[in-house]
């Protein structure tokens, strides 16, 4: 996975300094900086206030500062009129701790999977004044909004080239039927070394070539004779069926899992054998409480993690 270390010094500092301390880095020019505060689950932004701004405050003018924030490649918060504004106290150096209570970009801060950027500018009697340089902390991934637990799988999937571009836009969104279908076809073509043929399009709601290839291969079927429902979200038991069909196409054995799920009765009869087969291969497991949750949808990052396990099995078969 390609990563942009905009502030590599800040990341190195986090590794070197105790997690209970404030990890702050200075920037050149030394006007603003940012540091992660683990215990508070937030980011501290600090900056030097220009002398001209302090003079204006001393003259009795109303001076406020505005902190603008963005996450990865999303828009600056100020563009949507949702940045953080507060009056200036008059100190030469200011500091503020920002958390998810201040802005939704900062909910569940994860500097190892996301990059957070900040800039401070001033309002003097309501008129826009100077601003600090942009400062950033964290690691920007090619996959937006990824979790730390999925970083390794996303990196592997990126190197393999099995992830559609639209899936990268937000990997916490639930994956659709067409998106997961495309991932499976990419894996099959990559490892088999073949380019699958497309049959005549029988669907009226999609012309996606990956869906047509998967239909020809027998990995997927329409929801009825002429509809595929490409944008419908896929359930966990539907995913199990698609994965089981993939295993059939590569002549994998029909082994079944030995365990049972606490919600076994909720798995549809037509999906049960497929679910137990995937459990047997270790490709699609249950949750910590012993449930399978067959009707739940799957996020993109969860689906990619499963797809990487499938590729590993296929490549080492």
N, C-alpha and C positions, 0 to 999 in steps of 0.2 A: 504494500500500500504506500502510495506516495504521501509524505507528510511534510508540512511546511513548518519548520521550527523558527517562527518569527522572533520569538524571544527565548532562544536556547539557553541564555544565561539564567533566566528565571527558572526554567525547568531543572537545570543543574543545581541551582540553589536549593530547590525543594528536596532534592535527593541528599544534600549534604547537611542541611540544618534540621534540627529536631522538629518533629511534626507538631509539637506543642507550642512552638514559637511562631511568630509572624515571619513569613518568608517574603521579604521585599527586595526588589531589585531596582537600582537606579538606571536611568536611561540617559543617553547622550543626545542632545544637551540635557543636563540634569535638572529638568523642570517638572517631570512627572514620572510616576512609576506605579507598579501594581504588584501585589503579593497575595498568595493564597493563604487563608486562615482555615485550617482543617476543622478545628473544634466548632467554629461558628458556621461552617459550611458556606463561606462567602469569600469575597475578594476585597482586599483593602486597596483603595486607590489613594495615592498621595501626590501632592504637587506643590510647587512654589508659586505664590501669587505675585504677579508682576508689580513693580513699584508704582506704575501708573494707576493700577487698579486700587492699590492701597491708598494712594494719594486722593483718589476720587472718593473713597470711603471716608477718609479723614476730613474732606471738605463737606461732608454731610449728605453726599449723594447716596441714593439707594443702589447697592451693588449686590448682585446675586450671582451664584455660579450654577452652571448647568452641566451635569455629567451625562454624556451620551455614551451608549453602550451598544455593541452588536456581538452576535455569536456566529462564528464561522463566516459564511458568506451572506448571511441574512442582512436585511436593511438596518441601517442605523436607527436606533429607537427614536431619535429626534425627528426623523423623517415622518414618523407616524404621530408626532406630538406626544410621545410618551416617555421622554427622557426624565432625569431626576433633577429637580431644581430646589435650591435652598439658599437662604441669605448668607452672605460672607461675614465671618466674625471679625476680620481685621488682622488675623495672624499672618505672619510671613509665609508660613507653610501650613497647608490644610491636609486633612486626612479624613476619609470616611470609609466605613465598612459597608459593603453592598451585599445583599442576600436575595433570595427569591422573593422576599417580602417587598423589595424595592422594584424588581422588574422580573417578568416571566422568563427572560433570557437567562437569569441566574438561578432558576430552580434546578435543584440537583446538579450543582456545579461539579464538573468532571474535567479537570485540566489535562488529563491524559488522553481524552478522546475528543475534546473540543477546544477551540481557541476563542478567548474573550478579549475584545478590544474596547478601549476607553479613550475619550478625549474630554477635556474640560474647557468650556468657554464661558465668558462673563456677559452679564447684562448690567449696564450702567444707566440708571434712570430709564430702564426699559429698552435701551439701545444696545445692540449686539456689539461686544468688544472683542479683545484678543482671545485666542484659544491656545491650549497646550498642544504639543505634538501628540499623535496617536500612540498609545502604548498597548501592548498585547501580552497576554500570558496564556500558556497552554499549547496544545498540539492540534493543528487543524488536519482533519482526516478527509480523504476523498469521499467518505461516506458521512453525510450530515446526520447529526443527532444520534450517533452510535453510542452504545454502552461500553464500559470498560471490559465486561465479561465477553463481549462479542468481537473485540478488537482483533484477536488472532485469526478467527474464522473469516472476518471481513478482509483482512490482509491476504490470506490465502486465496479467497475468492477473487480478489482484485488481480492477483498475479495470474490466476487461471483464465481470467477474462470471461467469467460466467455470469456476471451481474449486469443487467440492463441499466442504462444510464438513468432512467426515471426512478429506479429503485434507490439509487444513491442519494436522491434529493432529501429523503427522510426515512431512515431505516427503522424508525419506531412505528411507522404506519403499518397497518395490516396489509398483507400481501394479497394480490388479486389472483384469480384463476389464470389469466393470461401471463402475468408476471412470473408466477411459479412455473408455468408451462415452459416459458422461454428459458429459465434457468436449467430445467431438466434437459431440454433439447441441446443447449450449449454443452452441458456435461457429456451427453451421449456423443455428439459430433467430435468433441475434443478428444475423448479417450478412444473412440472407435476409429478415428482418423477418416471418417466418411462425412459427406454432406448429404443429409437426408433429402429425399424427393418429396414434393408436395403433390397431393391429389387435388382434383378439382374442388374449389371452395363450395362446401355445402351450407355454409353459414351466411346469414343475412346481417349479422351484427358484428362481424370482424373479418378482416382480411390479413390479420397478422400471420406472416409466413411461418413463424415458430409454432403457432397453434395448428396451422395446416400440416406442418411436418409431424407434429406430435399426434395428430389425428391419424395420419397415414401409418405411423409406427404403432398405433394402438395404445399410446400412453393416456390419451384423454378421449372423452366423448362429449357430445353436446348435451345441454340440459333438456333439449327436445330435438326433433328432427332437423330443424333449421337454425337453432340458436345455441351459441356457446356461452353466453353471459360472461364476456371477457373481464368486465369490471367488478363482477361479483367477488366478494371476499371468500377465501377458501377456508373450510373448517378443518380441524385436525384429522378427523376421520376421512374426509375427502383427500387430504394430503397423503394419508396412509395408502389409499387406493392407488393414487398416481405413482407413488414410490414403489408399491408392490408390482404394478405393471412394468415399471422400469426394470425391476429385478428379474421379471419374467423375460424381458427382451435380452438380457445378458446371461440368461440361463443360470441364474442363481438358484440354490436349493430352496425347498419349500419348508425350511425349519420354522418352528413356532416358538414363541416365548413361553417360558414355564410359569411366569407369575400372572397374577390376576390384579385388576385394578379395582379400587373401591367403588367406582361408578361403572363397573362392567355392564350393568343392565341398561345404561344409557347409550351404549354403542349400538348402532343399528345392526341388525342381523347381517345385512349385505356388506357391512364393513368390518365385522368382528375378526374374521380370519386374516384380513389384510393388516389390521392393527396389531394382532398378536404376532404376525410374521415380522413386522417392523420392529417390535419389541425384541424378538429373537435375534435380529441382526444388530440391535443396539442403535438403530437409526432414529427411532422415535420413541422416547421413553415417557414415563409418566412424571407427575409432579411429586414434591416431597411428601405430600399428604397421602400419596398412594393412588391418587385419581388420574384419569387420562384426559378428562374434559373434552370429549369428542366433538362437541358442537361449538367449542370456542374457536375464534379465529386465531391466526398466527401472524406475528409481526414479521416484517421483512428481514430483520436481523436474525430472528429465530429460524426462519425458513432458510436463510443462507447458511446458518450453522448446520442445519440438517443436510443441506445440499453438499457441503464440504465433507461431511461424514460419508455421504453416498459416493462422492468422487473418490475418497480414500479407499473405500471398499472396492469400487470398480477398478481403480488403478492397480490395486494389489491382489486382485482376484486370481 
